[in-house]
Amino acid sequence: MKSLVLKMLLIGAVGFAGPADATTPKLKDPAGDGDFKLVKVRGSVSLYERWFEVEPGLNVRELKAEFTVDASSMSAFNLLKDESRAPKWMQSLDVFDVVENQGSNWVSYVRYNIPWPLDDQDVVLRYRQSNVDGAILVSFNSDAHASCPVKDGVSRMKGVSGSWLFQPTGNNQTKVTYKITTRNKSHFPRWVTDPLVQDNLMDTMNAFCVQAKELHVQR
């Protein structure tokens, strides 16, 4: 059961939308970077979460991971497009293709392997790069693309958005801040999904650190 639920979570890092209840904090204003609560630390990765209300009765969780990689900001950034390395850090990955690349804007198709009898899951993510005070900011959101039609037997994920921020700190090190949220509803209670989401995100980001360092050394 644990393995099955784990593979059903988008990169293991996605929060979920759910009805408001007494145990779900309500944050009316999701702007800025406040209101995050530290929930777990593993290695160099710190995981935070916060909740906000997107419409009456519907709360959404945003997750944030912060960590430092032994790589330049450009090497860490380039890892996002590296098709050969994607399987080495993305959890439960089946297919990763960059289907459109215009330099600072690109589109990736990602498909996750879900055990039978459930459908596999996929998502089309559109990325936009900008420079902010010497850092690289990459925002992303789920989208559609002509080369990625919805397939029979594959569940298309929607309502996903987030960002990567790569801030150089000197000595070829980079502080990475990753945020993600989704309006997809979970089919499982939080007491089941929360530990799995957190653990899978930690595995994903620690693997990202390893791959970013290797990519930096090779370049």
N, CA, C and O of each residue as an XYZ file, in Angstrom:
876
protein
N       0.835     -1.201      0.000
C       0.000      0.000      0.000
C       0.873      1.256      0.000
O       0.591      2.203     -0.733
N       1.940      1.271      0.823
C       2.811      2.428      0.901
C       3.443      2.719     -0.445
O       3.472      3.872     -0.874
N       3.951      1.695     -1.121
C       4.594      1.893     -2.421
C       3.604      2.407     -3.442
O       3.944      3.256     -4.266
N       2.389      1.903     -3.399
C       1.366      2.316     -4.355
C       1.023      3.783     -4.185
O       0.973      4.523     -5.167
N       0.786      4.216     -2.950
C       0.435      5.605     -2.711
C       1.598      6.511     -3.083
O       1.399      7.583     -3.655
N       2.806      6.084     -2.761
C       3.994      6.875     -3.046
C       4.094      7.210     -4.521
O       4.409      8.345     -4.877
N       3.830      6.233     -5.387
C       3.962      6.447     -6.818
C       2.817      7.254     -7.391
O       2.879      7.679     -8.545
N       1.775      7.473     -6.610
C       0.647      8.246     -7.106
C       0.827      9.736     -6.869
O      -0.025     10.528     -7.271
N       1.926     10.137     -6.217
C       2.118     11.530     -5.870
C       3.074     12.186     -6.852
O       4.162     11.664     -7.095
N       2.694     13.301     -7.410
C       3.473     13.990     -8.428
C       4.854     14.345     -7.907
O       5.003     15.237     -7.072
N       5.864     13.640     -8.406
C       7.258     13.794     -8.028
C       7.409     13.691     -6.521
O       8.439     14.072     -5.965
N       6.382     13.178     -5.864
C       6.431     13.076     -4.416
C       6.448     14.423     -3.743
O       6.702     14.498     -2.541
N       6.190     15.485     -4.467
C       6.405     16.797     -3.885
C       5.197     17.697     -3.957
O       5.314     18.890     -3.674
N       4.077     17.196     -4.312
C       2.920     18.034     -4.557
C       2.004     18.048     -3.353
O       1.705     17.007     -2.767
N       1.567     19.232     -2.995
C       0.536     19.340     -1.992
C      -0.794     18.968     -2.608
O      -0.869     18.709     -3.810
N      -1.849     18.935     -1.805
C      -3.147     18.582     -2.386
C      -4.199     19.571     -1.928
O      -4.062     20.237     -0.901
N      -5.245     19.644     -2.718
C      -6.374     20.488     -2.366
C      -7.402     19.643     -1.648
O      -7.569     18.458     -1.940
N      -8.077     20.253     -0.722
C      -9.094     19.511      0.004
C     -10.086     20.448      0.649
O      -9.838     21.651      0.738
N     -11.206     19.916      1.101
C     -12.196     20.754      1.751
C     -11.670     21.292      3.074
O     -10.865     20.650      3.747
N     -12.134     22.465      3.428
C     -11.715     23.049      4.695
C     -12.263     22.220      5.847
O     -13.393     21.734      5.803
N     -11.439     22.070      6.878
C     -11.895     21.398      8.085
C     -11.158     22.006      9.263
O     -10.349     22.920      9.100
N     -11.441     21.494     10.444
C     -10.884     22.085     11.657
C      -9.382     21.900     11.767
O      -8.732     22.649     12.497
N      -8.807     20.928     11.068
C      -7.384     20.640     11.189
C      -6.566     21.292     10.094
O      -5.338     21.212     10.133
N      -7.190     21.934      9.121
C      -6.477     22.547      8.004
C      -6.374     24.039      8.198
O      -7.401     24.719      8.209
N      -5.165     24.587      8.354
C      -5.026     26.029      8.535
C      -5.562     26.786      7.323
O      -5.490     26.299      6.194
N      -6.094     27.966      7.564
C      -6.595     28.802      6.477
C      -5.711     30.044      6.371
O      -5.582     30.804      7.331
N      -5.112     30.243      5.215
C      -4.335     31.444      4.966
C      -5.025     32.210      3.842
O      -5.070     31.744      2.704
N      -5.542     33.345      4.152
C      -6.310     34.107      3.170
C      -5.410     34.738      2.119
O      -5.830     34.923      0.977
N      -4.177     35.069      2.489
C      -3.301     35.780      1.570
C      -2.060     34.943      1.283
O      -1.155     34.879      2.116
N      -2.001     34.288      0.093
C      -0.870     33.443     -0.231
C       0.338     34.213     -0.754
O       1.362     33.604     -1.061
N       0.243     35.538     -0.864
C       1.337     36.322     -1.428
C       2.530     36.328     -0.483
O       2.391     36.113      0.722
N       3.713     36.580     -1.058
C       4.913     36.658     -0.247
C       5.441     35.290      0.131
O       5.050     34.270     -0.437
N       6.342     35.292      1.107
C       7.014     34.048      1.484
C       6.828     33.746      2.961
O       7.570     32.945      3.530
N       5.851     34.375      3.582
C       5.608     34.143      4.998
C       4.674     32.979      5.230
O       4.178     32.365      4.286
N       4.438     32.680      6.499
C       3.459     31.685      6.934
C       3.880     30.239      6.685
O       3.094     29.324      6.932
N       5.092     30.014      6.204
C       5.560     28.639      6.032
C       5.962     28.049      7.378
O       6.530     28.736      8.227
N       5.662     26.779      7.558
C       6.008     26.059      8.776
C       6.995     24.947      8.442
O       6.761     24.157      7.528
N       8.095     24.887      9.181
C       9.072     23.824      8.982
C       8.479     22.494      9.435
O       8.010     22.374     10.567
N       8.499     21.482      8.539
C       7.909     20.197      8.875
C       8.923     19.054      8.921
O       8.677     18.036      9.569
N      10.074     19.213      8.232
C      11.044     18.118      8.243
C      12.386     18.611      7.725
O      12.452     19.504      6.881
N      13.465     18.009      8.249
C      14.822     18.277      7.765
C      15.509     16.937      7.554
O      15.487     16.061      8.419
N      16.118     16.799      6.384
C      16.891     15.592      6.108
C      18.120     15.991      5.299
O      18.004     16.518      4.193
N      19.293     15.734      5.861
C      20.510     16.151      5.190
C      20.525     17.663      5.072
O      20.348     18.362      6.070
N      20.733     18.181      3.867
C      20.752     19.630      3.654
C      19.400     20.179      3.250
O      19.268     21.380      3.015
N      18.380     19.313      3.163
C      17.064     19.726      2.677
C      16.128     20.035      3.840
O      15.922     19.208      4.728
N      15.566     21.240      3.819
C      14.546     21.634      4.795
C      13.215     21.767      4.061
O      13.136     22.405      3.011
N      12.182     21.164      4.619
C      10.864     21.156      3.989
C       9.885     21.979      4.810
O       9.780     21.826      6.027
N       9.166     22.862      4.108
C       8.176     23.725      4.742
C       6.827     23.548      4.043
O       6.758     23.071      2.910
N       5.761     23.939      4.737
C       4.446     23.939      4.105
C       3.613     25.084      4.640
O       3.846     25.591      5.737
N       2.638     25.479      3.842
C       1.640     26.441      4.278
C       0.349     26.166      3.514
O       0.360     25.554      2.446
N      -0.755     26.627      4.078
C      -2.066     26.437      3.459
C      -2.695     27.785      3.162
O      -2.482     28.748      3.900
N      -3.464     27.861      2.094
C      -4.247     29.055      1.841
C      -5.554     28.657      1.158
O      -5.649     27.607      0.521
N      -6.532     29.501      1.303
C      -7.868     29.234      0.776
C      -7.993     29.868     -0.603
O      -7.890     31.087     -0.736
N      -8.213     29.047     -1.634
C      -8.314     29.549     -3.000
C      -9.752     29.893     -3.381
O      -9.999     30.677     -4.298
N     -10.675     29.302     -2.669
C     -12.090     29.615     -2.846
C     -12.805     29.121     -1.611
O     -12.265     28.287     -0.884
N     -14.004     29.610     -1.350
C     -14.695     29.205     -0.125
C     -14.781     27.686      0.015
O     -15.307     26.994     -0.857
N     -14.257     27.189      1.121
C     -14.321     25.760      1.404
C     -13.228     24.935      0.772
O     -13.193     23.719      0.964
N     -12.311     25.570      0.003
C     -11.250     24.816     -0.662
C      -9.891     25.381     -0.279
O      -9.548     26.502     -0.656
N      -9.113     24.598      0.475
C      -7.775     24.979      0.889
C      -6.730     24.251      0.062
O      -6.924     23.092     -0.305
N      -5.636     24.914     -0.229
C      -4.554     24.345     -1.018
C      -3.256     24.428     -0.227
O      -2.970     25.438      0.416
N      -2.483     23.364     -0.280
C      -1.189     23.352      0.404
C      -0.067     23.681     -0.576
O      -0.022     23.152     -1.686
N       0.823     24.545     -0.159
C       2.037     24.830     -0.911
C       3.219     24.270     -0.142
O       3.353     24.503      1.060
N       4.077     23.533     -0.833
C       5.278     22.981     -0.231
C       6.492     23.756     -0.710
O       6.546     24.209     -1.854
N       7.468     23.904      0.180
C       8.717     24.582     -0.162
C       9.883     23.770      0.370
O       9.900     23.386      1.539
N      10.859     23.511     -0.492
C      12.090     22.842     -0.088
C      13.250     23.801     -0.289
O      13.353     24.446     -1.333
N      14.119     23.897      0.701
C      15.305     24.738      0.616
C      16.539     23.897      0.896
O      16.556     23.092      1.827
N      17.574     24.090      0.080
C      18.814     23.342      0.269
C      19.928     24.001     -0.526
O      19.673     24.881     -1.348
N      21.155     23.579     -0.284
C      22.318     24.109     -0.992
C      22.986     23.000     -1.773
O      23.170     21.896     -1.260
N      23.350     23.288     -3.013
C      24.025     22.307     -3.856
C      25.453     22.769     -4.123
O      25.724     23.968     -4.189
N      26.352     21.820     -4.273
C      27.751     22.113     -4.607
C      27.887     22.212     -6.118
O      28.498     21.362     -6.766
N      27.305     23.264     -6.653
C      27.291     23.484     -8.104
C      26.964     24.937     -8.364
O      26.386     25.615     -7.515
N      27.332     25.409     -9.532
C      26.959     26.765     -9.918
C      25.458     26.836    -10.155
O      24.804     25.816    -10.374
N      24.924     28.042    -10.110
C      23.490     28.200    -10.353
C      23.121     27.758    -11.765
O      22.031     27.230    -11.983
N      24.023     27.971    -12.730
C      23.740     27.566    -14.106
C      23.724     26.045    -14.234
O      22.892     25.501    -14.960
N      24.624     25.352    -13.544
C      24.627     23.887    -13.595
C      23.348     23.328    -12.986
O      22.751     22.400    -13.532
N      22.924     23.896    -11.844
C      21.687     23.444    -11.208
C      20.492     23.727    -12.113
O      19.592     22.897    -12.241
N      20.488     24.890    -12.734
C      19.414     25.250    -13.662
C      19.372     24.286    -14.854
O      18.302     23.815    -15.240
N      20.530     24.000    -15.425
C      20.581     23.127    -16.601
C      20.062     21.725    -16.314
O      19.610     21.030    -17.224
N      20.125     21.312    -15.062
C      19.639     19.976    -14.704
C      18.140     19.835    -14.982
O      17.661     18.730    -15.238
N      17.402     20.934    -14.935
C      15.957     20.878    -15.167
C      15.617     20.419    -16.579
O      14.541     19.867    -16.809
N      16.531     20.643    -17.532
C      16.281     20.276    -18.923
C      17.011     19.000    -19.343
O      16.832     18.532    -20.467
N      17.815     18.445    -18.474
C      18.684     17.327    -18.835
C      17.892     16.019    -18.870
O      17.600     15.430    -17.829
N      17.552     15.578    -20.069
C      16.728     14.371    -20.220
C      17.455     13.113    -19.746
O      16.816     12.193    -19.235
N      18.761     13.056    -19.904
C      19.503     11.851    -19.523
C      19.599     11.692    -18.007
O      19.690     10.572    -17.504
N      19.577     12.806    -17.279
C      19.715     12.739    -15.820
C      18.382     12.736    -15.078
O      18.336     12.416    -13.891
N      17.312     13.086    -15.758
C      16.008     13.167    -15.097
C      15.646     11.893    -14.333
O      15.161     11.990    -13.206
N      15.865     10.682    -14.912
C      15.498      9.466    -14.167
C      16.311      9.255    -12.905
O      15.931      8.452    -12.053
N      17.428      9.965    -12.770
C      18.305      9.769    -11.615
C      17.882     10.593    -10.409
O      18.379     10.379     -9.304
N      16.964     11.539    -10.617
C      16.514     12.308     -9.451
C      15.000     12.428     -9.344
O      14.498     12.660     -8.245
N      14.254     12.281    -10.428
C      12.797     12.320    -10.354
C      12.258     10.954     -9.949
O      12.566      9.949    -10.590
N      11.468     10.913     -8.905
C      10.956      9.666     -8.375
C       9.850      9.097     -9.267
O       8.992      9.836     -9.751
N       9.879      7.778     -9.480
C       8.838      7.041    -10.211
C       8.680      7.520    -11.649
O       7.596      7.416    -12.223
N       9.747      8.040    -12.228
C       9.683      8.582    -13.578
C       9.656      7.475    -14.619
O      10.397      6.497    -14.520
N       8.786      7.637    -15.628
C       8.718      6.708    -16.751
C       9.202      7.376    -18.036
O       9.981      6.793    -18.790
N       8.733      8.615    -18.282
C       9.116      9.351    -19.484
C       9.376     10.804    -19.115
O       8.604     11.413    -18.375
N      10.475     11.358    -19.639
C      10.749     12.784    -19.499
C      11.274     13.298    -20.824
O      12.340     12.882    -21.278
N      10.527     14.207    -21.449
C      10.916     14.772    -22.741
C      10.759     16.281    -22.715
O       9.738     16.801    -22.264
N      11.770     16.979    -23.199
C      11.642     18.414    -23.447
C      11.067     18.558    -24.854
O      11.777     18.363    -25.841
N       9.793     18.896    -24.944
C       9.091     18.878    -26.233
C       9.128     20.225    -26.946
O       8.778     20.322    -28.122
N       9.548     21.251    -26.235
C       9.700     22.572    -26.845
C      10.766     23.318    -26.066
O      10.715     23.368    -24.837
N      11.733     23.899    -26.766
C      12.836     24.577    -26.093
C      13.159     25.884    -26.805
O      13.703     25.891    -27.909
N      12.816     26.981    -26.155
C      13.112     28.306    -26.684
C      14.071     29.056    -25.770
O      13.975     30.272    -25.605
N      15.002     28.304    -25.178
C      15.993     28.916    -24.303
C      15.447     29.202    -22.925
O      15.486     28.337    -22.049
N      14.934     30.409    -22.718
C      14.419     30.797    -21.410
C      12.990     30.323    -21.178
O      12.463     30.455    -20.074
N      12.363     29.771    -22.210
C      11.019     29.205    -22.083
C      11.010     27.824    -22.728
O      11.471     27.652    -23.856
N      10.488     26.854    -22.010
C      10.441     25.511    -22.568
C       9.281     24.722    -21.971
O       8.677     25.121    -20.975
N       8.988     23.594    -22.610
C       7.890     22.733    -22.179
C       8.419     21.313    -22.015
O       9.104     20.787    -22.892
N       8.095     20.708    -20.891
C       8.499     19.328    -20.635
C       7.268     18.448    -20.469
O       6.257     18.855    -19.897
N       7.385     17.233    -20.986
C       6.348     16.216    -20.776
C       6.897     15.196    -19.785
O       7.988     14.657    -19.977
N       6.140     14.936    -18.732
C       6.572     14.012    -17.685
C       5.486     12.964    -17.472
O       4.310     13.292    -17.314
N       5.897     11.708    -17.471
C       4.963     10.618    -17.216
C       5.496      9.755    -16.073
O       6.682      9.427    -16.025
N       4.600      9.395    -15.157
C       4.970      8.614    -13.987
C       4.371      7.218    -14.070
O       3.236      7.032    -14.508
N       5.142      6.268    -13.650
C       4.745      4.862    -13.700
C       3.934      4.503    -12.465
O       4.447      4.537    -11.346
N       2.674      4.160    -12.668
C       1.774      3.778    -11.576
C       1.424      2.300    -11.726
O       1.055      1.871    -12.819
N       1.529      1.519    -10.670
C       1.260      0.081    -10.785
C      -0.181     -0.207    -11.216
O      -1.116      0.490    -10.821
N      -0.335     -1.247    -12.031
C      -1.651     -1.751    -12.399
C      -2.394     -2.144    -11.116
O      -1.758     -2.650    -10.191
N      -3.710     -1.933    -11.021
C      -4.659     -1.624    -12.101
C      -4.939     -0.134    -12.283
O      -5.843      0.227    -13.036
N      -4.185      0.740    -11.610
C      -4.420      2.166    -11.748
C      -3.737      2.703    -13.000
O      -2.769      2.127    -13.498
N      -4.264      3.825    -13.498
C      -3.670      4.453    -14.679
C      -2.351      5.124    -14.325
O      -2.153      5.582    -13.199
N      -1.447      5.174    -15.310
C      -0.270      6.020    -15.169
C      -0.713      7.476    -15.097
O      -1.849      7.803    -15.440
N       0.187      8.346    -14.650
C      -0.117      9.767    -14.580
C       0.892     10.538    -15.424
O       2.060     10.157    -15.500
N       0.444     11.621    -16.058
C       1.373     12.477    -16.773
C       0.997     13.933    -16.576
O      -0.085     14.259    -16.089
N       1.926     14.805    -16.971
C       1.703     16.234    -16.850
C       2.563     16.938    -17.889
O       3.676     16.507    -18.192
N       2.036     18.016    -18.424
C       2.788     18.893    -19.330
C       3.085     20.165    -18.551
O       2.166     20.844    -18.092
N       4.365     20.490    -18.400
C       4.773     21.650    -17.613
C       5.452     22.684    -18.505
O       6.385     22.368    -19.243
N       4.972     23.917    -18.425
C       5.573     25.028    -19.156
C       6.439     25.844    -18.190
O       5.972     26.279    -17.138
N       7.698     26.042    -18.561
C       8.669     26.733    -17.715
C       9.011     28.096    -18.305
O       9.052     28.264    -19.524
N       9.254     29.063    -17.429
C       9.654     30.404    -17.840
C      10.796     30.867    -16.942
O      10.658     30.910    -15.719
N      11.919     31.212    -17.555
C      13.100     31.639    -16.819
C      13.226     33.157    -16.818
O      12.944     33.817    -17.818
N      13.653     33.700    -15.681
C      13.973     35.121    -15.588
C      15.123     35.288    -14.605
O      15.390     34.396    -13.800
N      15.795     36.411    -14.665
C      16.894     36.713    -13.754
C      16.435     37.731    -12.730
O      15.855     38.757    -13.085
N      16.693     37.450    -11.451
C      16.251     38.322    -10.364
C      17.425     38.569     -9.421
O      17.814     37.679     -8.665
N      17.988     39.770     -9.465
C      19.071     40.153     -8.554
C      20.212     39.142     -8.571
O      20.718     38.750     -7.520
N      20.611     38.723     -9.763
C      21.725     37.796     -9.888
C      21.359     36.340     -9.718
O      22.218     35.469     -9.857
N      20.107     36.057     -9.422
C      19.626     34.681     -9.263
C      18.815     34.274    -10.485
O      18.354     35.121    -11.250
N      18.649     32.977    -10.656
C      17.828     32.446    -11.744
C      16.492     31.987    -11.169
O      16.453     31.112    -10.304
N      15.412     32.569    -11.642
C      14.067     32.186    -11.211
C      13.379     31.470    -12.356
O      13.330     31.975    -13.477
N      12.843     30.279    -12.066
C      12.119     29.494    -13.064
C      10.731     29.198    -12.516
O      10.590     28.452    -11.546
N       9.718     29.771    -13.125
C       8.343     29.468    -12.739
C       7.787     28.418    -13.688
O       8.207     28.337    -14.842
N       6.843     27.615    -13.207
C       6.247     26.591    -14.064
C       4.782     26.406    -13.719
O       4.335     26.696    -12.609
N       4.056     25.918    -14.701
C       2.645     25.591    -14.488
C       2.224     24.525    -15.490
O       2.798     24.416    -16.574
N       1.233     23.755    -15.126
C       0.719     22.729    -16.039
C       0.019     23.414    -17.198
O      -0.605     24.462    -17.035
N       0.133     22.800    -18.378
C      -0.379     23.417    -19.594
C      -0.736     22.318    -20.582
O      -0.671     21.135    -20.246
N      -1.110     22.698    -21.788
C      -1.365     21.752    -22.869
C      -0.339     21.994    -23.969
O       0.212     23.089    -24.084
N      -0.085     20.968    -24.777
C       0.840     21.108    -25.896
C       0.418     20.150    -26.993
O       0.008     19.020    -26.725
N       0.522     20.613    -28.240
C       0.032     19.816    -29.365
C       0.732     18.473    -29.481
O       0.136     17.500    -29.943
N       1.987     18.410    -29.066
C       2.740     17.160    -29.183
C       2.482     16.195    -28.029
O       3.031     15.094    -28.000
N       1.644     16.614    -27.078
C       1.380     15.786    -25.899
C      -0.115     15.611    -25.676
O      -0.650     16.108    -24.685
N      -0.796     14.917    -26.575
C      -2.232     14.706    -26.381
C      -2.498     13.781    -25.194
O      -1.641     12.992    -24.796
N      -3.674     13.896    -24.655
C      -4.080     13.003    -23.574
C      -4.184     11.585    -24.119
O      -4.759     11.366    -25.186
N      -3.635     10.629    -23.395
C      -3.600      9.237    -23.851
C      -4.576      8.380    -23.064
O      -4.822      8.628    -21.883
N      -5.130      7.374    -23.722
C      -5.980      6.415    -23.033
C      -5.155      5.683    -21.975
O      -4.010      5.301    -22.216
N      -5.744      5.500    -20.826
C      -5.056      4.776    -19.770
C      -4.044      5.599    -19.007
O      -3.319      5.059    -18.172
N      -3.974      6.911    -19.273
C      -3.058      7.803    -18.565
C      -3.849      8.984    -18.025
O      -4.582      9.634    -18.771
N      -3.710      9.261    -16.760
C      -4.446     10.345    -16.115
C      -3.623     11.636    -16.190
O      -2.512     11.692    -15.663
N      -4.157     12.659    -16.836
C      -3.458     13.931    -17.009
C      -3.660     14.816    -15.768
O      -4.793     15.082    -15.366
N      -2.568     15.259    -15.177
C      -2.625     16.127    -14.004
C      -2.726     17.583    -14.432
O      -2.059     18.015    -15.373
N      -3.559     18.327    -13.739
C      -3.784     19.735    -14.043
C      -3.701     20.549    -12.752
O      -3.664     20.001    -11.651
N      -3.674     21.852    -12.917
C      -3.674     22.722    -11.747
C      -2.381     22.713    -10.966
O      -2.386     22.992     -9.766
N      -1.258     22.397    -11.623
C       0.043     22.357    -10.959
C       0.786     23.658    -11.242
O       0.804     24.125    -12.380
N       1.389     24.238    -10.231
C       2.194     25.439    -10.425
C       3.280     25.503     -9.365
O       3.166     24.896     -8.301
N       4.336     26.248     -9.670
C       5.413     26.370     -8.698
C       6.595     27.120     -9.280
O       6.469     27.811    -10.291
N       7.755     26.978     -8.630
C       8.941     27.699     -9.077
C      10.207     27.060     -8.519
O      10.184     26.353     -7.512
N      11.316     27.336     -9.213
C      12.672     27.035     -8.750
C      13.416     28.364     -8.673
O      13.311     29.188     -9.582
N      14.168     28.576     -7.594
C      15.004     29.759     -7.467
C      16.427     29.306     -7.166
O      16.669     28.612     -6.179
N      17.375     29.705     -8.030
C      18.774     29.335     -7.887
C      19.574     30.596     -7.552
O      19.747     31.472     -8.398
N      20.058     30.679     -6.311
C      20.771     31.849     -5.834
C      22.231     31.499     -5.558
O      22.501     30.728     -4.637
N      23.184     32.039     -6.326
C      24.591     31.746     -6.076
C      25.035     32.303     -4.726
O      24.679     33.424     -4.365
N      25.813     31.517     -3.984
C      26.284     31.941     -2.664
C      27.803     32.018     -2.606
O      28.365     32.281     -1.543
N      28.484     31.791     -3.741
C      29.940     31.829     -3.773
C      30.537     30.450     -3.670
O      29.875     29.506     -3.239
N      31.815     30.330     -4.073
C      32.537     29.052     -4.010
C      31.810     27.937     -4.756
O      31.822     26.780     -4.335
N      31.169     28.307     -5.886
C      30.452     27.326     -6.706
C      29.389     26.582     -5.908
O      29.197     25.379     -6.083
N      28.713     27.294     -5.048
C      27.570     26.748     -4.326
C      26.333     27.583     -4.643
O      26.421     28.778     -4.927
N      25.186     26.926     -4.586
C      23.921     27.579     -4.939
C      22.834     27.203     -3.939
O      22.640     26.029     -3.624
N      22.138     28.207     -3.452
C      20.961     27.947     -2.624
C      19.772     27.725     -3.554
O      19.500     28.538     -4.437
N      19.071     26.616     -3.345
C      17.924     26.272     -4.184
C      16.650     26.351     -3.348
O      16.579     25.799     -2.249
N      15.663     27.033     -3.873
C      14.340     27.089     -3.245
C      13.325     26.582     -4.252
O      13.184     27.134     -5.344
N      12.623     25.531     -3.874
C      11.639     24.889     -4.755
C      10.268     24.991     -4.107
O      10.095     24.650     -2.937
N       9.292     25.465     -4.879
C       7.920     25.562     -4.385
C       6.983     24.875     -5.362
O       7.196     24.903     -6.574
N       5.946     24.262     -4.821
C       4.963     23.609     -5.684
C       3.621     23.492     -4.971
O       3.544     23.294     -3.758
N       2.576     23.622     -5.765
C       1.229     23.405     -5.263
C       0.381     22.865     -6.403
O       0.742     23.004     -7.572
N      -0.727     22.259     -6.071
C      -1.646     21.747     -7.078
C      -3.054     21.785     -6.530
O      -3.279     21.720     -5.321
N      -3.987     21.891     -7.442
C      -5.390     21.857     -7.041
C      -5.983     20.467     -7.234
O      -7.192     20.285     -7.093
N      -5.139     19.479     -7.557
C      -5.634     18.103     -7.639
C      -6.052     17.631     -6.253
O      -5.366     17.900     -5.266
N      -7.154     16.941     -6.182
C      -7.636     16.439     -4.900
C      -7.045     15.069     -4.609
O      -6.961     14.211     -5.487
N      -6.642     14.884     -3.377
C      -6.104     13.597     -2.959
C      -7.243     12.607     -2.720
O      -8.316     12.969     -2.237
N      -6.977     11.347     -3.072
C      -7.960     10.297     -2.817
C      -7.703      9.608     -1.482
O      -8.407      8.668     -1.114
N      -6.689     10.082     -0.757
C      -6.305      9.453      0.502
C      -6.289     10.496      1.613
O      -6.092     11.680      1.340
N      -6.494     10.077      2.858
C      -6.453     11.033      3.977
C      -5.042     11.555      4.206
O      -4.063     10.898      3.851
N      -4.941     12.739      4.803
C      -3.636     13.368      5.014
C      -2.715     12.538      5.890
O      -1.501     12.561      5.691
N      -3.259     11.807      6.853
C      -2.380     11.044      7.738
C      -1.673      9.933      6.974
O      -0.641      9.430      7.418
N      -2.229      9.547      5.819
C      -1.559      8.571      4.954
C      -0.578      9.265      4.021
O       0.567      8.833      3.886
N      -1.023     10.337      3.379
C      -0.215     10.952      2.324
C       0.918     11.830      2.844
O       1.989     11.867      2.237
N       0.710     12.535      3.948
C       1.711     13.503      4.395
C       3.104     12.905      4.581
O       4.060     13.446      4.025
N       3.270     11.808      5.339
C       4.617     11.250      5.501
C       5.230     10.791      4.187
O       6.441     10.898      3.997
N       4.402     10.280      3.276
C       4.915      9.795      1.999
C       5.340     10.949      1.102
O       6.384     10.885      0.453
N       4.535     11.999      1.064
C       4.885     13.187      0.284
C       6.201     13.771      0.789
O       7.087     14.100      0.001
N       6.318     13.893      2.092
C       7.514     14.488      2.678
C       8.757     13.654      2.407
O       9.792     14.188      2.007
N       8.658     12.336      2.624
C       9.813     11.470      2.408
C      10.226     11.437      0.942
O      11.416     11.449      0.626
N       9.238     11.395      0.045
C       9.557     11.331     -1.370
C      10.182     12.636     -1.860
O      11.068     12.620     -2.714
N       9.723     13.758     -1.325
C      10.324     15.033     -1.686
C      11.775     15.097     -1.221
O      12.643     15.580     -1.947
N      12.033     14.610     -0.016
C      13.403     14.595      0.487
C      14.305     13.753     -0.412
O      15.421     14.157     -0.739
N      13.813     12.578     -0.809
C      14.593     11.718     -1.704
C      14.855     12.413     -3.036
O      15.960     12.349     -3.574
N      13.820     13.083     -3.564
C      13.942     13.770     -4.842
C      14.993     14.871     -4.778
O      15.862     14.949     -5.647
N      14.922     15.719     -3.763
C      15.818     16.859     -3.696
C      17.240     16.466     -3.315
O      18.194     17.094     -3.776
N      17.400     15.449     -2.491
C      18.751     14.967     -2.195
C      19.380     14.375     -3.452
O      20.578     14.544     -3.683
N      18.584     13.680     -4.267
C      19.094     13.154     -5.538
C      19.419     14.291     -6.496
O      20.382     14.207     -7.258
N      18.617     15.356     -6.461
C      18.897     16.538     -7.279
C      20.263     17.116     -6.922
O      21.028     17.501     -7.807
N      20.570     17.178     -5.630
C      21.876     17.692     -5.181
C      23.017     16.890     -5.783
O      24.000     17.459     -6.257
N      22.888     15.575     -5.766
C      23.935     14.699     -6.293
C      24.125     14.928     -7.785
O      25.254     15.055     -8.261
N      23.024     14.979     -8.520
C      23.107     15.136     -9.964
C      23.613     16.525    -10.357
O      24.364     16.653    -11.325
N      23.219     17.557     -9.629
C      23.694     18.902     -9.930
C      25.206     18.991     -9.731
O      25.902     19.606    -10.538
N      25.714     18.382     -8.667
C      27.152     18.383     -8.419
C      27.898     17.642     -9.525
O      28.922     18.119    -10.014
N      27.391     16.486     -9.915
C      28.044     15.711    -10.973
C      28.044     16.482    -12.295
O      29.039     16.488    -13.020
N      26.925     17.126    -12.596
C      26.828     17.894    -13.829
C      27.807     19.064    -13.814
O      28.422     19.381    -14.831
N      27.945     19.699    -12.659
C      28.876     20.830    -12.522
C      30.317     20.371    -12.723
O      31.084     21.034    -13.422
N      30.692     19.247    -12.120
C      32.060     18.731    -12.234
C      32.389     18.385    -13.677
O      33.488     18.669    -14.152
N      31.447     17.779    -14.367
C      31.666     17.372    -15.763
C      31.836     18.568    -16.690
O      32.508     18.469    -17.717
N      31.223     19.708    -16.330
C      31.312     20.882    -17.200
C      32.514     21.734    -16.853
O      32.744     22.765    -17.486
